[in-house]
Amino acid sequence: MIHKKEIQFFDDNGYLFIDKFIKKNIITGIKIEISKTLKKIEKDSKDFDVLYEDDGSIRLVRNIHDNIDFFKKLVVSSSLIEIAKSLLKSDVYVLNSKLNVKSAFTGGHFDWHQDYSYWADQYSKPDMISMSIFVDDISPHNAPIMVIPGSHKRGLIKVPHRDKMSVEEKKSYPKLRRNNLSYSLPNEIIMEEANKNKIIEGVGSTGSVFIFHSNTFHASSINLSPFDRSTILIRYNSINNA
């Protein structure tokens, strides 16, 4: 359960951090299931939707709740659902889930973007949240998520697909950024919002939860540290946005 002041904070800032929200025994179970899942994928990945790093290591696994019973139960647990309902002010359902591995030394970056860019053609409103469960301790050193507070209030920024950029549009996207995500935010808008509202990092202990609005500007860097930074991300959608 969350309080009115936390809901107001989320409405104002587009994110919310809840320290050590997930119980230790649940985190232990998550770690066991992640280890089992990664071993299964190494043997045979046909039952999983996997994105790999350039070096062949696993970057992320999409929709892990679809075929793993433990995660099927986790994503609909009452404690998480109640938070999502409070923040979206409606009943909700699970839109998708993801295991972000972010391994030590190899975990790749995610460019600045808004999640709703990828769903706007299917859902009429950005009434979605992403809930990231910290499986590992996350510090400034192991590539935490970065968000710009209040950036969700700008609404969806219409941006070109990376494969359809004009010569002029490419000037706002350094090559490293163009080659990362299909829909990223241009330099100028990121700088404008960051200068106005700063950038905060989602750092905290194992079991903490970091939640952000689907229009919140966010990104993460490559994990060059010797510490893993795994998270379970669950995206909830308003039932009125189905």
C-alpha positions in Angstrom: 0.0 0.0 0.0 1.2 3.5 -0.8 0.1 6.8 0.7 -1.4 9.9 -0.9 1.9 11.8 -0.7 3.6 9.1 -2.7 0.9 9.1 -5.3 1.3 12.9 -5.6 5.0 12.6 -5.8 4.6 10.1 -8.7 2.1 12.4 -10.4 4.5 15.4 -10.1 7.8 13.6 -10.9 6.9 10.6 -13.1 8.7 8.1 -10.9 8.6 6.6 -7.4 11.2 4.7 -5.4 10.1 2.3 -2.6 13.0 1.0 -0.5 13.3 -2.7 0.2 9.7 -3.4 -0.7 10.0 -7.0 -1.8 10.6 -9.5 1.0 13.9 -11.3 1.2 12.4 -14.8 0.7 10.8 -13.6 -2.5 14.1 -12.1 -3.8 15.8 -15.4 -3.0 13.1 -17.1 -5.1 13.6 -14.6 -7.9 17.4 -15.2 -7.9 16.9 -19.0 -8.0 14.4 -18.8 -10.9 16.7 -16.4 -12.9 19.6 -18.8 -12.5 17.4 -21.7 -13.7 16.0 -19.7 -16.6 19.4 -18.6 -17.8 20.7 -22.2 -17.7 17.7 -23.3 -19.7 18.3 -20.6 -22.3 21.9 -21.7 -22.6 20.8 -25.2 -23.5 17.8 -24.3 -25.7 16.3 -20.8 -26.1 13.4 -21.7 -28.4 10.8 -21.2 -25.7 12.1 -17.7 -24.7 12.2 -14.3 -26.3 15.8 -13.3 -25.8 17.8 -10.3 -26.8 21.6 -10.8 -26.8 24.5 -8.5 -26.3 27.1 -8.2 -29.1 29.3 -10.6 -27.3 26.6 -13.3 -27.2 25.7 -12.9 -23.5 22.1 -12.4 -22.6 20.9 -8.8 -22.5 17.3 -9.4 -21.6 14.5 -12.0 -21.6 11.0 -10.7 -22.6 7.8 -11.8 -21.0 9.2 -14.2 -18.6 5.9 -14.5 -16.9 4.4 -16.3 -19.9 6.2 -19.6 -19.4 7.6 -19.5 -15.8 5.1 -20.2 -13.0 7.0 -18.3 -10.4 6.9 -15.1 -12.4 3.3 -15.7 -13.4 2.4 -15.5 -9.7 4.9 -12.6 -9.0 3.5 -10.2 -11.6 -0.1 -10.5 -10.2 0.8 -10.5 -6.5 -1.6 -8.3 -4.6 1.1 -6.0 -3.2 2.3 -5.0 -6.7 -1.1 -4.8 -8.2 -2.4 -2.5 -5.5 0.5 -0.1 -6.1 -0.2 -0.1 -9.8 -3.9 0.5 -9.2 -3.1 3.4 -6.9 -0.8 5.1 -9.3 -2.9 4.5 -12.4 -6.1 5.2 -10.5 -7.9 2.3 -12.1 -7.9 -1.5 -12.3 -4.9 -2.8 -14.1 -3.5 -5.8 -16.0 0.0 -7.0 -16.8 0.9 -5.8 -20.3 4.4 -7.5 -20.3 7.4 -8.3 -18.3 11.2 -8.5 -18.8 14.3 -9.8 -17.1 17.1 -7.2 -17.6 20.3 -9.0 -16.9 22.9 -6.1 -17.0 25.8 -8.4 -16.2 29.0 -7.1 -14.7 31.5 -5.7 -17.3 29.2 -6.5 -20.2 25.6 -5.2 -19.6 24.8 -2.8 -22.5 23.3 0.6 -22.4 19.7 1.7 -23.1 19.4 5.0 -24.8 17.2 7.9 -23.7 13.6 7.1 -24.6 10.0 7.0 -23.5 8.3 3.6 -23.2 5.1 4.9 -24.7 6.8 5.4 -28.0 6.6 1.7 -28.5 3.0 1.3 -27.6 1.3 4.5 -28.9 0.1 2.7 -32.1 -1.7 0.1 -30.0 -3.0 2.1 -27.0 -4.7 5.5 -27.0 -3.3 6.8 -23.7 0.0 6.5 -21.9 -1.7 5.1 -18.8 1.0 2.6 -18.1 3.7 2.2 -15.5 6.9 0.2 -15.4 7.8 -1.4 -12.1 11.4 -2.4 -11.7 12.3 -4.9 -8.9 16.0 -4.7 -7.8 17.3 -8.2 -7.8 20.8 -6.9 -7.0 22.0 -3.9 -5.0 22.1 -1.0 -7.4 24.6 1.9 -6.9 25.9 4.7 -9.1 28.6 2.3 -10.2 26.6 -0.5 -11.8 24.6 1.4 -14.4 21.4 2.4 -12.6 18.4 3.6 -14.5 18.5 7.4 -15.0 15.3 9.4 -15.2 14.5 13.1 -15.6 11.9 14.1 -13.1 8.7 15.7 -14.5 9.6 14.9 -18.1 6.4 12.8 -18.4 4.4 16.1 -18.4 5.7 16.9 -21.9 3.6 14.1 -23.2 4.8 11.8 -26.0 7.6 13.3 -28.1 7.2 12.2 -31.7 10.6 10.9 -32.9 11.7 9.2 -36.1 12.5 5.5 -36.3 16.2 5.0 -36.3 16.1 3.4 -39.8 14.1 6.3 -41.3 16.0 9.3 -40.1 16.7 12.2 -42.5 20.2 13.6 -42.7 19.0 16.6 -40.6 17.4 14.4 -37.9 20.6 12.3 -37.6 22.4 15.4 -36.3 20.4 15.1 -33.1 21.5 11.5 -32.6 25.2 10.6 -32.3 25.9 7.3 -34.0 26.2 5.3 -30.7 22.7 6.4 -29.8 21.2 5.8 -33.3 22.4 2.2 -33.2 20.7 1.3 -29.8 16.9 1.6 -29.8 14.3 2.0 -32.5 12.9 5.2 -30.9 15.1 7.4 -28.9 14.9 11.0 -27.8 17.0 13.7 -29.6 19.9 15.5 -27.9 18.2 18.9 -27.7 15.1 17.7 -25.8 17.1 15.7 -23.3 19.4 18.6 -22.6 16.4 21.0 -22.2 14.7 18.7 -19.7 17.9 17.8 -17.8 18.9 21.4 -17.4 15.5 22.3 -16.1 14.8 19.3 -13.8 18.2 17.5 -13.4 18.7 13.7 -13.7 18.2 11.3 -10.8 19.5 7.7 -10.5 17.4 4.7 -9.4 19.8 3.3 -6.7 19.0 1.2 -3.7 19.2 -2.2 -2.0 18.0 -5.5 -3.2 14.3 -5.8 -3.0 13.6 -2.1 -3.7 11.2 -1.1 -6.4 11.6 1.7 -8.9 8.4 2.8 -10.8 8.1 5.2 -13.7 5.5 6.6 -16.0 5.4 5.4 -19.6 6.3 9.0 -20.8 9.1 9.6 -18.4 12.5 10.1 -20.1 14.9 7.4 -19.0 18.1 5.6 -19.9 20.9 3.5 -18.5 24.6 3.2 -19.3 26.8 0.2 -19.9 27.7 -1.7 -16.8 31.5 -1.5 -16.6 31.5 -2.4 -12.9 32.3 -5.8 -11.5 28.8 -6.0 -10.0 25.7 -7.5 -11.7 22.6 -5.3 -11.9 19.7 -7.5 -12.6 16.1 -6.3 -12.4 12.6 -7.8 -13.1 10.5 -5.2 -14.9 6.8 -5.5 -15.0 4.6 -3.2 -17.1 1.1 -2.6 -16.0 -1.6 -1.0 -18.1 -4.9 0.6 -17.1 -7.9 -1.6 -17.7 -9.4 1.5 -19.3 -6.6 1.6 -21.9 -7.0 -1.9 -23.2 
